[in-house]
Amino acid sequence: MLGAVRSSFRVLSLLAIAVVAGTLFLACGGDDSSDSGNSFPVSSDPAKNVPKDQLNKINLVVAGYDWHVGKNNFVFGITDKNDEPQGGAQAVATFYDLRDQNHPKPLFQAQAVASAPGVHAATEHVHPGGEVHVHGGEDENRVGYYATVSFDHPGFWGVVVQATLKDGTKGTTNVGFNVFDKPQMPAPGMAALKSDNLTKADVKDIKEIDSGDPPNDMHTVKIKDAIAAHRPMVIVFSTPAFCTSRFCGPVNEEVEDLQTVYRDSVDFVHVEIWRNFDKKELNPTAKEWLLRPDGGLTEPVVYVVDRNGTIYERWEGPVAKNIMEPAVKAVADGQVYAQ
C-alpha cells in the first residue's frame, strides 16, 4: 500500500513541474484559519498502511498556485470518486518533504477549515443605486478547504488528505505541488502596490470596470489614495462574468457582506481582471498585482492591507467570510502586520 501511495507522489510531483512550466494557470480557495499556529506535529505517517477501503474514494485539487517559503493559506478542493465536489467534509492535511521522492518525509499536519463562498441561504442585497442582488444560494458542495501552514524550504512538496465526507465516506489521497523560494506575486509582509486603479469616477459606465450583474459598490477608492490616507483596505481581484472557476461572483458577495460591517474603518476595492475580455486585454491593476513571472494568472484573489500600507493577509481561490473576517476585523481595529 505504501508503495502505491509513494508512486503517485512521484507522478504528481512531475505534474507539478508541468504546471510550473505552463503559461497560464487559472484557479477556480468554521473557525478562523488566519492563525498560523493551526499546524501540529505528525504523530504518524498517513501514507503508511492506508486501509484499502479508503483508496479511490476521494480526489484532491490544489486550488492555488503561489505557495512559497514562509506562511501560506493553503487551499484545496475535495471531490468524490465520481469527481463531484464535496462540501461538509472533515479533513486533515499532512504535508511531506519530497526532495527525496523515494522517501517522502511527513513534516506537519493541519486541520483544514471549510470555506464556502455563497453557500448560505439566499438574501437580497440592495446596492446604492437601488439595484437588488441576491447573495447566497450557491450549491452547498462549492467549498474550498484552507489550512494555514509554513513551508521551510522551496521545491517539491506533497500533501496527503484524510477526509470524512458528509455521507460518512472515509477517503485518503495525495497530490504533489511546488513551493517557490519567494512569492510570485505580492504577499503578506510586502508593501502594497500604490496602484492607480480605475474607479467609477474614471469611466462613463460602471460596467466598464465591473462585469457583475449588478455591479458592486467597491469602485470608489483608488488603492494609492487609501495607502496615502493610512486607511486599511480589502482588495478583491475577480471577474464575476468571466471567472473560470465560477467562484468570483460568490467571493465578491462575501467581501461585500464584510463591507457592510466594516466600511466605516476599512476601504473596499474590487478590481476586474479584464479591461477587455474579448481582446484578452488585462486590467492594468490586475496585471500589476497578479501576473506571475511565468505569465500565469490566478483568480480570484483577496488581499487585506493594513494602515501602514503593508499586505496583512492574502487568499487565493474560494474564500468566504469565515476565513477573511478575523483579518479584516484586525486591520479595522488598527492592527498592523508583524513578522
C-alpha positions as CSV (number, residue, x, y, z in Angstrom):
1,M,0.0,0.0,0.0
2,L,2.8,2.4,0.9
3,G,4.5,1.7,-2.4
4,A,1.3,2.7,-4.3
5,V,0.9,5.9,-2.4
6,R,4.6,6.9,-2.9
7,S,4.5,6.1,-6.6
8,S,1.6,8.5,-7.0
9,F,3.6,11.1,-5.1
10,R,6.4,10.8,-7.7
11,V,3.9,11.0,-10.6
12,L,2.2,14.1,-9.2
13,S,5.4,15.8,-8.5
14,L,6.2,15.5,-12.2
15,L,2.8,17.1,-12.8
16,A,3.9,20.0,-10.6
17,I,6.8,20.5,-13.0
18,A,4.4,20.7,-15.9
19,V,2.2,23.3,-14.0
20,V,5.3,25.5,-13.2
21,A,6.3,25.3,-16.9
22,G,2.9,26.2,-18.1
23,T,2.0,29.7,-19.4
24,L,-1.4,30.1,-17.7
25,F,-3.0,28.6,-14.7
26,L,-6.4,29.9,-13.5
27,A,-7.7,28.8,-10.2
28,C,-11.2,28.5,-9.6
29,G,-9.7,28.6,-2.1
30,G,-15.9,27.4,10.5
31,D,-13.3,28.8,12.6
32,D,-10.6,31.4,12.0
33,S,-7.8,29.9,9.9
34,S,-5.7,33.1,9.9
35,D,-3.9,31.8,13.0
36,S,-0.5,30.4,11.7
37,G,-0.5,28.1,14.8
38,N,-3.1,25.7,13.4
39,S,-0.5,23.2,12.3
40,F,0.8,20.4,14.5
41,P,3.5,17.7,14.5
42,V,2.9,14.5,12.7
43,S,2.0,11.7,15.1
44,S,2.0,9.0,12.4
45,D,2.6,8.8,8.7
46,P,-0.8,8.6,7.0
47,A,0.8,7.3,3.8
48,K,1.6,4.1,5.5
49,N,-0.9,1.3,5.9
50,V,-3.8,3.1,4.2
51,P,-6.9,0.9,4.6
52,K,-7.9,-0.5,1.2
53,D,-11.5,0.8,1.7
54,Q,-10.1,4.4,1.8
55,L,-8.4,4.3,-1.5
56,N,-10.0,5.7,-4.7
57,K,-12.8,7.2,-2.6
58,I,-11.8,10.9,-2.9
59,N,-9.8,13.1,-5.1
60,L,-7.8,16.3,-4.3
61,V,-7.5,19.5,-6.2
62,V,-5.0,22.2,-5.1
63,A,-6.9,25.4,-5.7
64,G,-4.0,27.9,-5.6
65,Y,-0.6,28.4,-7.1
66,D,1.7,30.8,-5.3
67,W,3.0,28.6,-2.5
68,H,6.3,29.9,-1.1
69,V,8.7,29.6,1.7
70,G,7.0,31.1,4.8
71,K,3.4,31.3,5.9
72,N,0.7,30.3,3.4
73,N,-3.1,30.0,3.3
74,F,-3.1,26.6,1.5
75,V,-6.4,25.8,-0.1
76,F,-7.7,22.6,-1.8
77,G,-10.9,21.1,-3.0
78,I,-12.2,17.6,-2.4
79,T,-14.2,15.6,-4.9
80,D,-15.7,12.1,-4.5
81,K,-14.8,9.1,-6.7
82,N,-17.0,10.5,-9.4
83,D,-15.2,13.8,-9.3
84,E,-18.2,15.6,-7.8
85,P,-17.2,18.5,-5.5
86,Q,-17.8,17.7,-1.8
87,G,-18.7,20.2,0.9
88,G,-19.2,19.4,4.5
89,A,-16.2,17.2,4.8
90,Q,-13.8,16.9,7.8
91,A,-10.2,16.9,6.6
92,V,-6.7,16.7,8.0
93,A,-3.8,17.5,5.7
94,T,-0.3,16.1,6.2
95,F,2.5,17.9,4.4
96,Y,5.5,16.0,3.0
97,D,9.0,16.9,2.1
98,L,9.5,15.3,-1.4
99,R,13.2,16.3,-2.0
100,D,13.9,12.6,-1.9
101,Q,10.9,11.3,-3.8
102,N,11.7,7.7,-2.9
103,H,11.4,8.5,0.8
104,P,8.6,11.1,1.3
105,K,9.0,12.6,4.8
106,P,5.9,13.8,6.7
107,L,6.7,17.1,8.4
108,F,3.5,18.5,9.9
109,Q,-0.3,18.3,9.8
110,A,-3.1,20.9,9.8
111,Q,-6.9,20.7,10.3
112,A,-8.5,22.2,7.2
113,V,-11.3,24.7,7.6
114,A,-14.1,24.7,5.2
115,S,-14.7,27.9,3.2
116,A,-17.9,28.1,1.3
117,P,-18.5,31.4,-0.6
118,G,-22.2,31.9,-1.3
119,V,-23.2,28.7,0.3
120,H,-25.8,30.1,2.7
121,A,-29.5,31.0,2.5
122,A,-30.2,33.4,-0.3
123,T,-30.7,37.0,0.8
124,E,-31.3,40.3,-1.0
125,H,-28.5,42.8,-1.1
126,V,-29.6,46.4,-2.1
127,H,-26.9,48.4,-3.9
128,P,-26.6,52.1,-3.5
129,G,-28.4,52.7,-6.8
130,G,-31.3,50.7,-5.6
131,E,-30.5,47.6,-7.6
132,V,-31.2,44.3,-5.8
133,H,-28.7,41.5,-6.0
134,V,-29.3,38.1,-4.5
135,H,-26.4,36.9,-2.3
136,G,-26.0,33.2,-1.4
137,G,-28.0,30.2,-2.6
138,E,-24.9,28.5,-4.1
139,D,-24.5,24.8,-4.3
140,E,-23.5,23.6,-0.8
141,N,-20.7,21.5,-2.3
142,R,-18.9,24.5,-3.8
143,V,-16.4,24.5,-1.0
144,G,-12.6,25.0,-0.5
145,Y,-10.6,23.8,2.5
146,Y,-8.0,26.1,4.0
147,A,-5.0,25.3,6.2
148,T,-2.6,28.0,7.3
149,V,0.9,26.4,7.2
150,S,4.5,27.4,6.9
151,F,7.0,25.9,4.4
152,D,10.6,26.0,5.4
153,H,12.2,25.2,2.0
154,P,11.5,25.5,-1.7
155,G,11.0,22.6,-4.1
156,F,8.5,19.8,-4.4
157,W,6.2,19.0,-1.5
158,G,3.3,16.7,-1.2
159,V,0.1,16.7,0.8
160,V,-2.0,13.7,2.0
161,V,-5.6,14.5,2.9
162,Q,-7.6,12.2,5.1
163,A,-11.2,13.2,4.8
164,T,-14.6,12.1,6.0
165,L,-17.3,13.2,3.7
166,K,-20.7,14.3,4.9
167,D,-22.2,10.9,4.0
168,G,-19.7,9.2,6.2
169,T,-17.4,8.0,3.4
170,K,-13.7,8.0,4.5
171,G,-11.0,8.5,2.0
172,T,-7.3,9.2,1.8
173,T,-5.5,10.7,-1.2
174,N,-2.5,12.8,-2.1
175,V,-1.1,15.3,-4.6
176,G,2.3,17.0,-5.2
177,F,2.8,20.7,-5.6
178,N,5.7,23.2,-5.9
179,V,6.9,25.7,-3.3
180,F,8.8,28.7,-4.5
181,D,11.7,30.3,-2.7
182,K,9.8,33.6,-2.7
183,P,6.3,34.7,-3.6
184,Q,5.5,35.1,-7.3
185,M,3.0,37.9,-6.6
186,P,2.5,40.4,-3.7
187,A,2.2,38.5,-0.4
188,P,1.8,39.3,3.3
189,G,4.6,41.4,4.7
190,M,5.3,43.2,1.4
191,A,4.3,46.8,0.7
192,A,1.1,47.1,-1.2
193,L,1.5,48.4,-4.7
194,K,0.3,52.0,-5.0
195,S,-2.0,51.3,-7.9
196,D,-4.0,54.0,-9.8
197,N,-6.9,51.7,-10.3
198,L,-9.9,52.9,-12.2
199,T,-13.0,54.0,-10.2
200,K,-16.5,54.8,-11.3
201,A,-15.3,58.5,-11.5
202,D,-13.0,57.5,-14.3
203,V,-15.5,55.8,-16.6
204,K,-18.7,56.6,-18.3
205,D,-20.3,53.3,-17.4
206,I,-19.6,51.3,-14.3
207,K,-19.8,48.1,-16.4
208,E,-16.5,49.1,-18.0
209,I,-14.8,48.1,-14.7
210,D,-17.2,45.6,-13.2
211,S,-18.7,42.5,-15.0
212,G,-21.1,41.7,-12.2
213,D,-24.8,42.0,-12.6
214,P,-25.5,44.3,-11.0
215,P,-22.1,45.9,-10.4
216,N,-21.0,46.2,-6.8
217,D,-20.2,49.3,-4.7
218,M,-16.4,48.7,-4.4
219,H,-15.3,51.2,-7.1
220,T,-15.0,54.5,-5.3
221,V,-11.4,54.3,-3.9
222,K,-8.1,54.2,-5.6
223,I,-5.6,51.9,-3.9
224,K,-2.9,54.6,-3.9
225,D,-5.2,57.0,-2.2
226,A,-6.2,54.6,0.6
227,I,-2.5,53.9,1.2
228,A,-1.7,57.6,1.4
229,A,-4.6,58.2,3.8
230,H,-3.4,55.3,6.0
231,R,-6.7,53.6,5.5
232,P,-6.8,49.8,5.9
233,M,-8.1,48.1,2.8
234,V,-9.6,44.9,1.3
235,I,-8.9,44.4,-2.4
236,V,-10.7,41.6,-4.3
237,F,-9.4,40.7,-7.7
238,S,-12.1,38.9,-9.6
239,T,-14.2,38.8,-12.8
240,P,-17.7,37.7,-11.9
241,A,-18.9,37.3,-15.5
242,F,-15.8,35.5,-16.9
243,C,-14.4,33.6,-13.9
244,T,-13.0,30.2,-15.0
245,S,-13.8,28.7,-11.6
246,R,-17.2,30.4,-11.2
247,F,-16.1,31.4,-7.7
248,C,-15.6,35.1,-8.4
249,G,-19.2,36.2,-8.0
250,P,-19.7,34.4,-4.7
251,V,-16.3,35.6,-3.4
252,N,-17.3,39.2,-4.3
253,E,-20.5,38.7,-2.4
254,E,-18.6,37.6,0.7
255,V,-16.4,40.7,0.5
256,E,-19.5,42.9,0.0
257,D,-21.0,41.3,3.2
258,L,-17.9,42.3,5.1
259,Q,-18.1,45.8,3.6
260,T,-21.5,46.4,5.1
261,V,-19.9,45.8,8.6
262,Y,-16.5,47.4,8.3
263,R,-16.9,50.2,5.6
264,D,-16.5,53.0,8.2
265,S,-13.0,51.9,9.0
266,V,-11.8,49.9,6.0
267,D,-11.9,50.7,2.3
268,F,-13.1,48.0,-0.1
269,V,-11.9,47.8,-3.7
270,H,-12.9,45.5,-6.4
271,V,-10.5,45.2,-9.4
272,E,-11.9,43.5,-12.5
273,I,-9.4,41.1,-14.2
274,W,-10.2,42.1,-17.7
275,R,-10.1,45.5,-19.3
276,N,-11.4,43.9,-22.5
277,F,-12.3,40.3,-22.3
278,D,-12.9,39.8,-26.0
279,K,-9.4,41.1,-26.8
280,K,-8.0,39.3,-23.8
281,E,-6.7,42.6,-22.5
282,L,-5.9,42.5,-18.8
283,N,-6.8,45.3,-16.5
284,P,-3.5,47.1,-15.8
285,T,-4.0,46.9,-12.0
286,A,-4.8,43.2,-12.1
287,K,-1.8,42.7,-14.3
288,E,0.4,44.7,-11.9
289,W,-0.7,42.6,-8.9
290,L,-1.4,39.1,-10.2
291,L,0.7,38.4,-13.3
292,R,3.4,35.9,-12.4
293,P,6.9,35.7,-13.9
294,D,5.8,32.7,-15.9
295,G,3.0,34.7,-17.5
296,G,0.3,32.9,-15.5
297,L,-2.6,34.5,-13.6
298,T,-4.7,33.2,-10.7
299,E,-8.1,34.5,-9.7
300,P,-10.0,35.2,-7.6
301,V,-7.5,36.6,-5.1
302,V,-8.3,38.7,-2.0
303,Y,-5.9,41.0,-0.1
304,V,-6.1,42.7,3.2
305,V,-3.8,45.7,3.6
306,D,-3.1,47.4,7.0
307,R,-3.0,51.1,7.7
308,N,0.8,51.2,7.1
309,G,0.2,50.0,3.5
310,T,1.6,46.6,4.2
311,I,-0.2,43.5,3.0
312,Y,-1.6,41.8,6.1
313,E,-3.2,38.7,4.5
314,R,-3.9,37.1,1.2
315,W,-6.1,34.2,-0.1
316,E,-6.3,32.6,-3.5
317,G,-9.4,30.7,-4.5
318,P,-12.8,30.2,-2.9
319,V,-12.5,32.2,0.2
320,A,-15.5,33.1,2.4
321,K,-16.3,35.5,5.2
322,N,-15.5,33.0,8.0
323,I,-11.9,32.8,6.7
324,M,-11.5,36.5,5.9
325,E,-13.3,38.3,8.8
326,P,-10.6,37.9,11.5
327,A,-8.0,39.6,9.4
328,V,-10.5,42.4,8.3
329,K,-11.5,43.0,11.9
330,A,-7.9,43.1,12.9
331,V,-6.9,45.9,10.5
332,A,-10.2,47.7,11.2
333,D,-9.1,47.7,14.9
334,G,-5.7,49.2,13.9
335,Q,-3.5,46.1,14.0
336,V,-0.6,46.0,11.6
337,Y,1.4,43.2,10.0
338,A,4.1,41.8,12.3
339,Q,6.7,39.2,11.3
